[in-house]
Amino acid sequence: MAFDKLIELVQVGDGQQVAAEVQKQLDAGNSAPTILNDGLIAAMDIVGEKMESEEMFIPEVLRSAKAMEQGLAVMKDELALDDVQASGKVVIGTVKGDLHDIGKNLVSMLLSSAGFEVIDAGINVAPDAFVAKVEETGANFLAMSALLTTTMPMMKQTIAELEQRGLRDRVKVIIGGAPVNQGYADELGADGYASDAGAAIKLAKSLRA
Amino acid sequence: MKELLQGQAGVRFGKLTDEQCAKIHEASCRLLERVGVEAGHQRAREILAQAGAKVTGERVRLSRDLIDWALAKSPSGFTLYGRGEEHSMPVEGTNVFYGNGSETPIMIDHRSGARRQGTLADVTEGIKLIDALPHIDFVMSFALPWDLDTGVVYLEQFKAMMANTTKPFAYVAPRLSDVEGMVAMMEAEAGGEEAHRARPRGLSYINVTHPLRHSQEDLEKLMFVAGKGIPLVYNPAVLRGASGPMTIPAALAVANAGELFGLVLAQLINEGTPVSLSGGTQDKLDMHSTIDVYSAPENRVAFAEMANWYDKAHWGLGGASDSKVVDEQAAAEAALSLTLESLAGSNLIHDVGYMESGLSNSLAQLVVCDEIIGWIKRFMQPLEVSDETLALDMIERVAPEGDYLLEDHTMNHLNDDWYPRVFDHRTFDKWTAAGGKTLSERAAVRVDELIRKHEIEPLADALSERLDEIIQEFKASE
């Protein structure tokens, strides 16, 4: 396969070499959409499988995603926006009163690598700030994280705020964080819950479909 | 069985040399000098600036002199007191004490095995069991009571703790107001602020979200408790590879830097405030599941060694498992971590009985851990080599033909040895006759036995009413 080397380089996570290889493929006359689909995206599919089977560690997956982005940057002029338009737009953040960011950052990075456009609203995000971000960006996903049991009720308030502003039907609400569980998601009327970062990506993909 | 002495000295295990500890300390000082801490509290920054710290925006950089000054000012230990005269804990030297863990969102019901949310009744029962367990020395809040629908859940729960155990506490809450309420409740019990400072009932456990980024809440809790001059531990958590570097020495240096920052501020607020070092919770982040692994071999011992090197009390962690049920994994992880932290001379080993990365708590697992701690306490007793323990006169009289079964010496020392309560040392036939139960099944039975039999003197009516008033006062100011 013409893209074997490119696929290998994405998996290794060498961004500079990925960029160089993409350029080489363009020079050889391959079209940008072909390089994208048969090279970069094919590579990330393998990375996704290896993440699932625990052949790759999460930081390695993140590095592959970065490398893919570097390859994509080389083709930004060749690729019409439509070709790479994100298939989902996610506003993500940690709820009000909660300053934990590691889990949220992990999910953000993995969502981007899976082709979502991610708008990171940060930590300690109040319900109205979440909703304003959804409105402003036209996002179709809202992802909320909480690590403290004391801040979990903020998820409920944010969903109520979405309803009040008539935006609830426009977005899929997904939630996560150590003390959160499926029962709580059901109670809130969230669209989904994921117990870890890998599961969050699967969930978002399934809701996007 | 002879009562085992708490926290016997004797064994000290470590992996770091003094030179390596000094190197890690140097690294922390360099980080505090050059990188500093993002401190989200204005008054904290002002106090530090007045003491000579370099403040730029929210960033605070500390000089070595200031760090050395604070280390010299903070005492090497302190004592926590139970209700009444029992259960005093001198947290110093090589004394080792054990405590359960706090506020888990889930608990494992020892009767049904169900994994569910806890209620105030569960908490009350749990605290009562912990009071009854002979080897759990200090008490944390066990599970969160989900049936309480008030803004002051932490205070209602704290009252249940005060009513159901006479042992000392380690108390923790996300909000400053809850910490203030708990302290007010302990002061009411002691008979005032001064009386409580002289005989503090508990250690304030302050979790810090990030090693070098301290929030307003983190800092205001530290300043409140230090202002009272009562014991505290300020614990910046590092998840290696995420909120801190991947290698253990680097994670130690970063967490220690965050902790020294807290120590400096505490001493500036109130010279001589007793601060236990924890070295942060330097946890392994499982890079497949992204779970914060509590039982990892990488997590243990080095922090206790740093605290020993500084000659400060140490807040450690042990007896926590990542298993989902009380099984072989749970017992093995508990035994390994409790043994290592004990051998390292960690003074306050908490989170005993934790399961599932700190998400759930189990009374049956606590009973298993209590048994393991009994074993460890016996092992930790120093060996006395004396005429009495060598018993040469007797041996010369009995040996080589006789046996020792009827000797006075044997009688006098029968109670020296450790005998199990839930581990089984019987014959196969007797074990089978007793139902052939596994360890976790026997532990669940013992939970019920202890809860049924154990009695605690209730709080005096006046105190109980006063505690309710305090709770109402805090509720009203919500």
Interface residues (C-beta under 8 A of the other chain):
Chain A: E54 F57 I58 P59 G97 L99 H100 I102 G103 N105 L106 L148 T149 T150 T151 A178 P179 D196 A197 G198
Chain B: E103 P105 I106 L144 P174 R175 T209 H210 S215 E217 L239 G241 A242 S243 L285 M287 H288 S289 T290 I291 D292 S357 G358 L359
